[in-house]
Amino acid sequence: MFYTQDILEELNVLVRYNLDTTLEGIKVHASVADVDVVSATRRLFEKGLITQVDGGYLTTMGHEAAEHAHAVLHLLQPA
């Protein structure tokens, strides 16, 4: 199994969340955001990882997924 473009877009949305607090969410404005970001955000909502179709807060499962997404990104960044 490989990363698809859809999964990459979802990972990019997840890493936008600040993991240092549960009081900070994100808002994806469909009128100005890239259509791929809007679609990825919708899919994350449908998967139960975020609380609103346009962003909101991470669910418990979403927080775990975002932690992993941040970790992979950190590990793959050039030194």
Buried (B, 14 or more C-beta within 10 A) or exposed (E): EEEEEEEEBBBBBBBBBEBEEEEEBBEBEEEEBEEBBBBBBBBBBEEEBBBBBBBBBBBEEBBEBBBEBBEEEEEEEEE
